[in-house]
Amino acid sequence: MARVLLVEDDDAIRTSLGKALTAAGHVVSAVAAGADGVAAVARDKPEVLLLDLGLPDLDGRDVLAMVRSVSDVPVIVATARDDDASVVRLLDAGADDYVIKPFSAAQMDARIRAVLRRLGQDQQGESTVEVGGLRIDPRSREVTVDGAAVELTRKEFDLLLALSRRPGAVVTKRELLAEVWGLPWGGGDRTVDVHLSWLRRKLGETAAAPRFLHSVRGVGIKLAADG
């Protein structure tokens, strides 16, 4: 199914989860320390990273930041905190999904498969979208504006792709949270707003002078050519 890197300091969890995910068809490598995890991401280029936040050498959030500086690998975080604010902070920091401890191997396997579906497998049959001078290719994950390449992070591309699936239609922030971040509940508006701000900057526009991303106050965002 996927090449998985597990960063977990508990020997029993690391061993049992690794065996269960291997039995589910994944190719699993595992390390016990955050620094080793960052090195393994850069060296081995896994398809999914499973990251425990309670590591002996580095705070898991710091590991997440280091990983994001070198890779766009999908990251599923294991955390003991389940309040909305903590989850939103993790997603803002670059996590793609999370599981609350304690969790089962079956739950983690389901999360892996869901993240992989959300982040690429379903895009292979999609056609290129063009809106004004903006061109989005879901298969190659490439974006151009007026023929010039635009470098986006994976999450920025996923956000733009979600909007491009409904060109000209207003998409609510709740819908974007569910589709891009896998959060079918509110409370993460700032997550969407921050990524929209980054995306606008790279597309050469601002909220006050939009070219492609148009805010509809109190409703959501629509992708449409200006004028």
QUIDA-V226722 format. One line per field, one symbol per residue. ss: DSSP state (H for helix, E for strand, - for the rest). A space follows every 50 residues. Layout:
BEGIN
ss: ???
END
This chain:
BEGIN
ss: --EEEEE---HHHHHHHHHHHHH---EEEEE--HHHHHHHHHHH---EEE EE-E----EHHHHHHHHHHH---EEEEEE----HHHHHHHHH----EEEE ----HHHHHHHHHHHHHH--HHH-----EEE--EEEE----EEEE--EEE ---HHHHHHHHHHH-----EE-HHHHHHHH--------HHHHHHHHHHHH HHH---------EEEE---EEEE----
END
